[in-house]
């Protein structure tokens, strides 16, 4: 009887929850239907840009915002944001931009695109004002493009240089008696170092130092333009820890002054010439996207395919580049006669080498029928570079992370852990000496180790060959710049790994020129999901993530995600970056 009541009440609760969600969806649909077709910008609008929001490659409509009537809070995609800022430049309803710059959730290349969009907007002679209570270095990089940059009088401006900290698990694995049998090709291929070393190897320390200083140089140049101090002096200020308060940032001209929030708002009121008692018409990017049409319209189409996340075998999940899904998307764009060119936007640290090869193959076929241009986001490395290297042209930002042409594989041996820690043993019957290869419950013998290393070397040779073919470089040259080494976009240009420095808009214009299109429209892929699918997928994912985070904390959750990534790498040759590029 007790079991019956448990099942009954659980079922009843589920019924109530689903009924409640159904009511919310219905209310949202009714509200949407009765709210009018077009959102009004209003007069004397100020575009509000919050850098703590992450602008991913594609727009993410939050289903719960839609249901609750807060669709204006939805965050547009990065390219949408850049196009909106360009549209606002000539929109008489928009008088300026207000940038909230406490922190910056966006990567370095995305920040470059946003910063350049603000600089372009300023050519209209409209104002750009930025304000933060505690301004991080990455936020400062974008906000330094503003006409006026203010900080809370009691706040801080972070000015100390960049650092990258890696965590290493070799000692923990030894204590657990787990042997991570590792195979790799490329002396700079550092993705497996956390499992096979106690600290950075010298090759990894060298490459990290180089790309970290490249990224920092960009921040110094932005500060130079703002402060009129030379980069050597700015570097010295960071090394001396000379800027600890907002007032010190003013003294060295990194910012224009210290003000409280109300004082900044008063300055905006003066700029747009409204009464002090009036409310400022701040308009979010989500609302502005609903009010204006910032996309090109023309007869012929250009396919814009966003590839963001890890590269995985099969269909893949949301936020992943599944080989089956993307092979079908590229094929669909190739076979569509109305699509005259393809722009492939890649923001990926890589992943499965086989999945990368399958996507590379589809890009190669498409290239024979219509122009294919690649645009790199924050990261387009290892497998992310693999799937891109055979395009007609490649664009990258100066601070894109790319390269990492190398391969690795991991076969864990947990025999001693299971035997000595848990008292579990294994035994097997097999028809041949290699029937159970690779096995995680016994060590690999020398012959098996040789087989797996040969497989890794073969994939690496194929990878280098794809790069040599696509980039029209001698194989010896590719070998010298490969080895798993990470490069910034600026250095990749000099190494002929990319063709031009530029953003996604530059790539689209290049594709249009190659296809001889004077006007065009964009067809974006993957296509948006329906409302119901968004609601239930989003709800399920958010509940799981929130529950785990509350139990173990944000930092531990990040480590857990890295361990899950490690699990997915096992037994599959990988062309990918380390677990996470943690730069701050």
C-alpha positions as CSV (number, residue, x, y, z in Angstrom):
1,X,0.0,0.0,0.0
2,X,2.9,2.4,0.9
3,X,4.4,1.7,-2.5
4,X,1.1,2.5,-4.2
5,X,0.7,5.9,-2.5
6,X,4.3,6.8,-3.4
7,X,3.7,6.1,-7.1
8,X,0.3,7.8,-7.0
9,X,1.6,11.1,-5.4
10,X,4.6,11.1,-7.7
11,X,2.4,10.7,-10.7
12,X,0.0,13.4,-9.4
13,X,2.9,15.8,-8.9
14,X,4.2,15.2,-12.4
15,X,0.7,15.8,-13.8
16,X,0.4,19.1,-11.9
17,X,3.8,20.3,-13.1
18,X,3.1,19.5,-16.7
19,X,-0.3,21.1,-16.4
20,X,1.3,24.3,-15.0
21,X,3.9,24.3,-17.8
22,X,1.1,23.9,-20.3
23,X,-0.8,26.9,-18.8
24,X,2.4,29.0,-19.0
25,X,3.0,28.0,-22.6
26,X,-0.6,28.9,-23.6
27,X,-0.3,32.2,-21.8
28,X,3.0,32.9,-23.5
29,X,1.5,32.1,-26.9
30,X,-1.5,34.3,-26.3
31,X,0.6,37.2,-25.1
32,X,2.8,36.8,-28.1
33,X,-0.1,36.8,-30.5
34,X,-1.7,39.9,-28.9
35,X,1.5,41.9,-28.5
36,X,1.7,43.1,-32.1
37,X,4.0,42.3,-34.9
38,X,6.7,44.8,-34.3
39,X,8.4,46.1,-31.2
40,X,8.9,49.9,-31.1
41,X,12.3,51.4,-30.4
42,X,10.8,54.7,-29.2
43,X,12.5,58.0,-29.3
44,X,15.9,58.9,-27.9
45,X,16.8,55.3,-27.3
46,X,20.1,54.1,-25.8
47,X,21.3,50.7,-26.8
48,X,22.2,48.8,-23.5
49,X,25.1,46.4,-23.9
50,X,25.9,44.2,-20.9
51,X,29.2,42.4,-21.3
52,X,28.4,39.9,-18.5
53,X,26.1,38.3,-21.1
54,X,27.7,35.7,-23.3
55,X,27.0,36.3,-27.0
56,X,27.3,32.8,-28.5
57,X,27.5,32.2,-32.2
58,X,23.8,31.7,-32.6
59,X,20.9,33.4,-30.9
60,X,19.6,31.5,-27.9
61,X,15.9,32.1,-27.3
62,X,15.1,31.3,-23.6
63,X,11.8,29.6,-23.7
64,X,11.0,30.7,-20.2
65,X,11.6,34.3,-21.1
66,X,9.1,33.9,-23.9
67,X,6.5,32.3,-21.7
68,X,6.9,34.9,-19.0
69,X,6.8,37.8,-21.4
70,X,10.4,38.7,-21.0
71,X,11.6,37.9,-24.5
72,X,13.4,41.2,-24.6
73,X,15.9,39.7,-22.2
74,X,16.9,37.0,-24.8
75,X,20.6,37.3,-25.8
76,X,21.2,37.6,-29.6
77,X,24.1,35.8,-31.3
78,X,27.4,37.5,-31.7
79,X,26.9,38.2,-35.5
80,X,23.4,39.5,-34.7
81,X,24.8,41.9,-32.1
82,X,27.5,43.2,-34.5
83,X,25.0,43.8,-37.2
84,X,22.6,45.5,-34.8
85,X,25.3,47.9,-33.7
86,X,26.1,48.7,-37.3
87,X,22.4,49.3,-38.0
88,X,22.1,51.5,-34.9
89,X,24.9,53.7,-36.3
90,X,22.4,55.1,-38.9
91,X,19.2,54.7,-36.9
92,X,18.0,58.1,-35.8
93,X,16.0,56.6,-32.9
94,X,19.2,55.4,-31.3
95,X,21.3,58.3,-29.7
96,X,24.1,56.3,-28.2
97,X,25.3,53.1,-26.5
98,X,25.7,52.4,-22.8
99,X,28.1,49.5,-22.0
100,X,28.0,47.8,-18.6
101,X,31.5,46.5,-18.1
102,X,31.8,44.8,-14.7
103,X,33.1,41.6,-16.3
104,X,33.2,40.1,-19.8
105,X,31.7,36.6,-20.4
106,X,32.9,36.6,-24.0
107,X,36.1,35.2,-25.5
108,X,39.0,37.3,-26.8
109,X,38.0,37.0,-30.5
110,X,34.3,37.7,-29.7
111,X,35.5,40.7,-27.7
112,X,37.5,41.9,-30.6
113,X,34.4,41.8,-32.8
114,X,32.3,43.7,-30.3
115,X,35.1,46.3,-29.7
116,X,35.5,46.9,-33.4
117,X,31.7,47.3,-33.8
118,X,31.7,50.0,-31.1
119,X,34.6,51.8,-32.8
120,X,32.7,51.7,-36.1
121,X,29.5,53.0,-34.3
122,X,31.5,56.0,-32.9
123,X,32.1,57.2,-36.5
124,X,28.4,58.4,-36.4
125,X,29.5,60.9,-33.6
126,X,26.9,59.3,-31.3
127,X,28.1,58.6,-27.8
128,X,29.4,55.4,-26.3
129,X,29.6,55.5,-22.5
130,X,30.9,52.6,-20.4
131,X,30.6,52.0,-16.7
132,X,31.5,49.3,-14.2
133,X,31.8,48.8,-10.5
134,X,34.7,46.3,-10.8
135,X,36.1,46.3,-14.3
136,X,38.0,43.1,-15.3
137,X,40.8,43.2,-17.9
138,X,38.8,41.5,-20.6
139,X,35.9,43.9,-19.9
140,X,38.3,46.9,-20.1
141,X,39.5,45.7,-23.5
142,X,36.0,46.2,-24.9
143,X,35.1,49.2,-22.8
144,X,38.2,51.1,-23.8
145,X,36.6,51.7,-27.1
146,X,34.0,54.0,-25.4
147,X,34.2,57.8,-25.5
148,X,33.9,57.9,-21.8
149,X,34.8,55.0,-19.4
150,X,33.9,55.4,-15.8
151,X,34.4,53.2,-12.7
152,X,32.6,53.3,-9.3
153,X,34.7,55.5,-6.9
154,X,35.0,52.6,-4.5
155,X,35.5,50.0,-7.2
156,X,38.5,48.7,-9.0
157,X,40.0,48.4,-12.4
158,X,41.9,45.1,-12.8
159,X,45.3,45.8,-14.3
160,X,47.8,43.0,-13.5
161,X,48.4,41.0,-16.7
162,X,47.1,37.7,-17.9
163,X,47.7,34.3,-16.5
164,X,46.7,30.7,-17.4
165,X,46.6,28.0,-14.7
166,X,46.3,24.3,-15.6
167,X,45.4,21.5,-13.1
168,X,47.3,18.2,-13.2
169,X,45.9,14.9,-12.1
170,X,49.0,12.6,-12.4
171,X,49.5,12.5,-8.7
172,X,45.9,11.7,-7.9
173,X,45.9,8.9,-10.5
174,X,49.0,7.4,-9.0
175,X,47.4,7.4,-5.5
176,X,44.3,5.7,-7.0
177,X,46.6,3.3,-8.9
178,X,45.0,4.3,-12.3
179,X,47.4,4.2,-15.2
180,X,46.4,6.6,-18.1
181,X,48.1,4.9,-21.0
182,X,48.6,7.8,-23.3
183,X,49.6,8.0,-27.0
184,X,50.2,11.2,-28.9
185,X,51.8,12.8,-31.9
186,X,53.2,16.3,-31.8
187,X,55.7,17.5,-29.1
188,X,53.4,20.5,-28.3
189,X,50.3,18.4,-28.0
190,X,49.6,19.3,-24.4
191,X,46.0,18.0,-24.0
192,X,47.2,14.9,-22.2
193,X,49.7,16.7,-19.9
194,X,47.3,16.8,-16.9
195,X,47.3,13.0,-16.9
196,X,51.0,12.4,-17.6
197,X,52.9,15.2,-15.9
198,X,53.0,17.1,-12.6
199,X,53.5,20.5,-14.2
200,X,53.8,22.0,-17.7
201,X,56.4,20.5,-20.0
202,X,58.8,23.0,-21.5
203,X,57.2,22.9,-25.0
204,X,53.8,23.6,-23.5
205,X,55.2,26.4,-21.3
206,X,56.8,28.0,-24.3
207,X,53.7,27.9,-26.5
208,X,51.4,29.1,-23.6
209,X,53.8,32.0,-22.9
210,X,53.8,33.0,-26.6
211,X,50.0,33.0,-27.1
212,X,49.3,34.5,-23.7
213,X,51.7,37.4,-24.5
214,X,50.0,37.8,-27.9
215,X,46.6,38.2,-26.3
216,X,48.0,40.6,-23.7
217,X,49.6,42.7,-26.4
218,X,46.1,43.4,-27.8
219,X,44.9,44.6,-24.4
220,X,48.0,46.8,-24.0
221,X,47.3,48.3,-27.4
222,X,43.7,49.1,-26.5
223,X,44.9,50.7,-23.3
224,X,47.5,52.7,-25.2
225,X,44.9,54.2,-27.4
226,X,42.8,55.1,-24.3
227,X,45.5,56.4,-22.0
228,X,48.1,57.7,-24.5
229,X,50.7,55.9,-22.5
230,X,53.1,53.6,-24.4
231,X,52.7,49.9,-24.0
232,X,56.0,49.5,-22.2
233,X,54.8,51.9,-19.5
234,X,51.4,50.1,-19.3
235,X,53.2,46.8,-18.9
236,X,55.4,48.3,-16.2
237,X,52.3,49.5,-14.3
238,X,50.9,46.0,-14.3
239,X,54.1,44.4,-13.2
240,X,54.5,46.9,-10.3
241,X,50.9,46.5,-9.2
242,X,50.5,50.2,-9.4
243,X,46.8,50.2,-10.2
244,X,44.8,48.9,-7.3
245,X,41.9,51.4,-7.1
246,X,39.7,53.3,-9.5
247,X,41.4,56.6,-8.5
248,X,44.8,55.1,-9.5
249,X,43.3,54.1,-12.8
250,X,42.2,57.7,-13.4
251,X,45.7,59.0,-12.4
252,X,47.3,56.8,-15.1
253,X,44.5,57.7,-17.6
254,X,43.2,54.2,-18.1
255,X,39.7,55.5,-17.4
256,X,38.1,58.9,-17.7
257,X,36.8,59.3,-14.2
258,X,35.1,57.9,-11.2
259,X,31.3,58.1,-10.9
260,X,28.4,56.4,-9.2
261,X,25.7,54.8,-11.3
262,X,23.3,57.7,-10.9
263,X,26.0,60.2,-12.0
264,X,26.6,58.1,-15.2
265,X,22.8,58.0,-15.8
266,X,22.7,61.8,-15.4
267,X,25.4,62.2,-18.0
268,X,23.4,60.1,-20.4
269,X,20.3,62.2,-19.7
270,X,22.3,65.3,-20.7
271,X,23.6,63.6,-23.8
272,X,20.1,62.7,-25.1
273,X,18.6,66.0,-23.9
274,X,15.7,64.8,-21.8
275,X,14.3,66.1,-18.6
276,X,16.1,64.9,-15.5
277,X,12.9,63.3,-14.2
278,X,12.4,61.3,-17.3
279,X,13.3,57.6,-17.6
280,X,16.1,56.8,-20.0
281,X,14.8,54.6,-22.9
282,X,17.3,51.8,-22.6
283,X,16.8,49.2,-25.2
284,X,18.4,45.7,-24.9
285,X,19.9,43.9,-27.9
286,X,17.1,41.3,-27.5
287,X,14.4,44.0,-27.9
288,X,16.2,45.9,-30.6
289,X,16.5,42.7,-32.6
290,X,12.7,42.4,-32.6
291,X,12.3,46.1,-33.6
292,X,14.5,46.4,-36.6
293,X,15.6,44.3,-39.7
294,X,19.4,44.3,-39.7
295,X,19.8,41.3,-42.1
296,X,20.6,41.6,-45.8
297,X,17.8,40.9,-48.3
298,X,18.4,39.8,-51.8
299,X,17.5,37.2,-54.4
300,X,20.3,34.7,-54.0
301,X,21.3,33.0,-50.8
302,X,24.4,32.5,-48.8
303,X,24.3,29.6,-46.3
304,X,25.8,30.6,-42.9
305,X,26.6,27.4,-40.9
306,X,27.5,27.9,-37.3
307,X,29.8,25.1,-35.9
308,X,30.2,25.7,-32.1
309,X,31.4,23.3,-29.5
310,X,33.2,20.0,-29.3
311,X,33.3,17.8,-32.4
312,X,31.7,14.5,-31.7
313,X,30.8,11.3,-33.6
314,X,27.2,10.8,-34.6
315,X,24.3,13.2,-34.3
316,X,25.7,15.1,-31.3
317,X,23.8,17.0,-28.6
318,X,23.0,20.7,-28.4
319,X,26.2,22.7,-28.1
320,X,28.2,20.0,-30.0
321,X,29.3,19.6,-33.6
322,X,28.0,16.1,-34.4
323,X,29.5,14.6,-37.5
324,X,26.2,13.2,-38.8
325,X,24.3,16.4,-38.2
326,X,26.9,18.7,-39.8
327,X,27.6,16.4,-42.7
328,X,23.8,16.7,-43.5
329,X,23.8,20.5,-43.0
330,X,26.7,21.0,-45.4
331,X,25.2,18.6,-47.9
332,X,21.9,20.3,-47.7
333,X,23.5,23.7,-48.4
334,X,25.5,22.2,-51.3
335,X,22.5,20.6,-53.0
336,X,20.3,23.7,-52.6
337,X,20.5,25.5,-56.0
338,X,19.4,28.7,-54.5
339,X,22.4,28.8,-52.2
340,X,25.4,30.2,-54.1
341,X,28.1,30.1,-51.4
342,X,28.7,28.7,-47.9
343,X,30.2,30.5,-44.9
344,X,31.3,28.1,-42.2
345,X,31.7,29.8,-38.8
346,X,33.9,27.6,-36.6
347,X,34.2,28.1,-32.8
348,X,35.6,24.8,-31.6
349,X,38.5,23.3,-29.6
350,X,38.2,20.1,-31.7
351,X,37.3,16.6,-30.6
352,X,37.0,13.3,-32.4
353,X,39.5,12.9,-35.2
354,X,37.2,10.7,-37.2
355,X,34.3,13.1,-36.9
356,X,36.6,15.9,-38.0
357,X,37.6,13.9,-41.1
358,X,33.9,13.3,-42.0
359,X,33.1,17.0,-41.8
360,X,36.3,17.8,-43.7
361,X,35.2,15.5,-46.5
362,X,31.8,17.2,-46.8
363,X,33.4,20.6,-47.0
364,X,35.8,19.3,-49.7
365,X,32.9,18.1,-51.8
366,X,30.9,21.3,-51.3
367,X,34.0,23.4,-52.3
368,X,33.9,21.8,-55.8
369,X,30.4,23.2,-56.5
370,X,30.3,26.6,-54.8
371,X,32.6,28.9,-52.8
372,X,33.3,27.9,-49.2
373,X,34.7,30.5,-46.8
374,X,35.5,29.9,-43.1
375,X,35.3,32.4,-40.3
376,X,37.1,31.5,-37.0
377,X,35.6,32.6,-33.7
378,X,37.3,32.5,-30.3
379,X,38.8,29.0,-30.9
380,X,39.3,27.0,-34.1
381,X,42.0,24.6,-33.1
382,X,43.0,21.0,-33.7
383,X,39.8,19.3,-35.0
384,X,38.3,22.8,-35.4
385,X,41.2,23.6,-37.8
386,X,40.9,20.1,-39.4
387,X,37.3,20.7,-40.5
388,X,38.3,24.2,-41.9
389,X,41.6,23.7,-43.6
390,X,40.3,22.9,-47.1
391,X,38.0,26.0,-47.5
392,X,38.6,28.5,-50.3
393,X,39.5,31.1,-47.8
394,X,39.9,31.4,-44.0
395,X,39.3,34.5,-41.9
396,X,40.5,34.8,-38.2
397,X,40.6,37.5,-35.6
398,X,44.2,38.4,-34.4
399,X,43.4,36.9,-31.0
400,X,41.7,33.7,-32.3
401,X,43.3,30.6,-30.8
402,X,44.0,28.2,-33.7
403,X,46.5,25.6,-34.9
404,X,47.1,22.7,-32.5
405,X,47.6,20.3,-35.4
406,X,48.2,17.0,-33.5
407,X,46.5,13.9,-32.3
408,X,46.3,11.9,-29.1
409,X,44.5,8.9,-27.6
410,X,43.9,7.6,-24.0
411,X,43.4,4.0,-22.8
412,X,43.1,3.9,-19.0
413,X,44.1,0.9,-17.1
414,X,42.1,0.6,-13.9
415,X,43.1,-3.0,-13.0
416,X,45.1,-2.1,-9.8
417,X,42.4,0.4,-8.7
418,X,39.7,-2.2,-9.0
419,X,41.8,-4.9,-7.4
420,X,43.5,-3.0,-4.6
421,X,40.9,-0.4,-3.7
422,X,37.6,-2.1,-4.4
423,X,38.5,-5.8,-4.3
424,X,37.1,-6.4,-7.8
425,X,38.9,-8.7,-10.2
426,X,38.3,-9.6,-13.9
427,X,38.8,-12.7,-16.0
428,X,38.0,-13.3,-19.6
429,X,37.9,-15.9,-22.4
430,X,38.8,-14.8,-25.9
431,X,39.3,-16.3,-29.3
432,X,42.5,-14.5,-30.0
433,X,45.3,-12.5,-28.3
434,X,43.8,-9.1,-29.3
435,X,40.1,-9.9,-29.0
436,X,39.7,-7.7,-25.9
437,X,41.9,-4.8,-27.2
438,X,41.7,-2.1,-25.9
439,X,40.8,-3.2,-22.4
440,X,40.6,-0.9,-19.4
441,X,41.0,-3.7,-16.9
442,X,44.5,-4.8,-17.8
443,X,47.7,-3.1,-19.1
444,X,48.3,-3.0,-22.8
445,X,51.1,-5.3,-23.9
446,X,53.9,-4.0,-26.1
447,X,52.3,-5.2,-29.3
448,X,49.0,-3.5,-28.5
449,X,50.9,-0.3,-27.5
450,X,52.6,-0.4,-30.9
451,X,49.2,-0.9,-32.7
452,X,47.6,2.1,-31.0
453,X,50.6,4.4,-31.5
454,X,50.7,3.4,-35.1
455,X,47.0,4.4,-35.3
456,X,47.7,7.8,-33.7
457,X,50.6,8.4,-36.1
458,X,48.5,7.5,-39.1
459,X,45.8,10.0,-38.1
460,X,48.4,12.6,-37.5
461,X,49.9,12.0,-40.9
462,X,46.5,12.3,-42.5
463,X,45.8,15.5,-40.6
464,X,49.0,17.1,-41.8
465,X,48.3,15.9,-45.3
466,X,44.8,17.6,-45.2
467,X,46.4,20.8,-44.1
468,X,49.2,20.7,-46.8
469,X,46.6,20.1,-49.5
470,X,44.1,22.7,-48.3
471,X,46.7,25.4,-47.5
472,X,48.9,24.6,-50.5
473,X,51.9,24.2,-48.3
474,X,54.8,21.7,-48.5
475,X,54.4,18.8,-46.1
476,X,57.7,19.6,-44.5
477,X,56.5,23.2,-43.7
478,X,53.3,21.8,-42.2
479,X,55.2,19.4,-40.1
480,X,57.3,22.3,-38.7
481,X,54.3,24.4,-37.7
482,X,52.1,21.5,-36.6
483,X,53.4,19.3,-33.7
484,X,50.2,20.2,-31.8
485,X,51.4,23.8,-31.3
486,X,48.8,26.5,-30.6
487,X,48.9,29.8,-32.5
488,X,47.0,33.1,-32.3
489,X,45.3,34.2,-35.5
490,X,47.9,37.0,-36.0
491,X,50.7,34.4,-36.0
492,X,48.7,31.9,-38.1
493,X,48.4,34.6,-40.8
494,X,52.2,34.8,-41.1
495,X,52.4,31.0,-41.2
496,X,49.7,30.8,-44.0
497,X,47.4,28.8,-41.8
498,X,44.8,31.5,-42.4
499,X,44.3,33.9,-45.4
500,X,43.1,37.1,-43.8
501,X,42.4,38.8,-40.5
502,X,38.7,39.7,-40.2
503,X,35.4,39.0,-38.7
504,X,32.3,37.0,-39.8
505,X,31.0,40.0,-41.8
506,X,34.3,40.0,-43.8
507,X,33.9,36.3,-44.5
508,X,30.3,36.8,-45.7
509,X,31.4,39.6,-48.1
510,X,34.2,37.5,-49.4
511,X,31.8,34.6,-50.1
512,X,29.5,37.1,-51.9
513,X,32.4,38.3,-54.1
514,X,33.5,34.8,-54.9
515,X,29.9,33.9,-55.9
516,X,29.6,37.2,-57.9
517,X,26.6,38.3,-55.9
518,X,25.7,42.0,-55.7
519,X,22.8,41.3,-53.3
520,X,22.0,38.3,-51.2
521,X,20.2,37.0,-48.1
522,X,21.6,34.7,-45.5
523,X,20.2,31.3,-44.6
524,X,21.4,30.3,-41.2
525,X,22.0,26.8,-39.9
526,X,21.3,24.9,-37.6
527,X,17.7,26.0,-37.8
528,X,15.9,27.1,-34.7
529,X,14.0,24.5,-32.6
530,X,10.3,24.8,-31.8
531,X,9.0,26.3,-28.6
532,X,7.9,23.0,-26.9
533,X,11.2,21.3,-27.6
534,X,13.0,24.3,-26.2
535,X,10.9,24.4,-23.0
536,X,11.4,20.7,-22.1
537,X,15.0,20.4,-23.1
538,X,15.9,23.7,-21.4
539,X,14.0,22.8,-18.2
540,X,15.6,19.4,-18.0
541,X,19.2,20.6,-18.6
542,X,18.9,23.6,-16.2
543,X,17.5,21.5,-13.4
544,X,20.4,19.0,-13.7
545,X,23.1,21.7,-13.9
546,X,21.7,23.8,-11.1
547,X,21.3,20.8,-8.8
548,X,24.9,19.7,-9.3
549,X,26.3,23.2,-9.0
550,X,24.5,23.8,-5.7
551,X,25.9,20.6,-4.3
552,X,29.5,20.9,-5.3
553,X,30.1,24.5,-6.1
554,X,31.0,26.4,-9.3
555,X,34.7,25.6,-9.4
556,X,34.2,21.9,-8.7
557,X,31.5,21.8,-11.3
558,X,34.0,23.1,-13.9
559,X,36.4,20.3,-12.8
560,X,33.6,17.8,-13.1
561,X,32.9,18.9,-16.7
562,X,36.5,18.4,-17.5
563,X,36.5,14.9,-16.1
564,X,33.4,14.2,-18.2
565,X,35.3,15.4,-21.3
566,X,38.1,13.1,-20.3
567,X,35.7,10.2,-20.1
568,X,34.4,10.9,-23.7
569,X,38.0,10.9,-25.0
570,X,38.8,7.4,-24.0
571,X,39.6,5.0,-26.8
572,X,38.8,7.5,-29.5
573,X,41.7,9.3,-31.3
574,X,41.3,13.0,-30.5
575,X,42.3,16.1,-32.4
576,X,41.5,18.7,-29.7
577,X,42.9,21.3,-27.4
578,X,43.5,20.8,-23.6
579,X,40.4,20.4,-21.4
580,X,40.0,24.1,-21.0
581,X,42.0,27.3,-21.9
582,X,41.7,29.0,-18.6
583,X,42.9,32.5,-19.3
584,X,42.2,35.5,-17.0
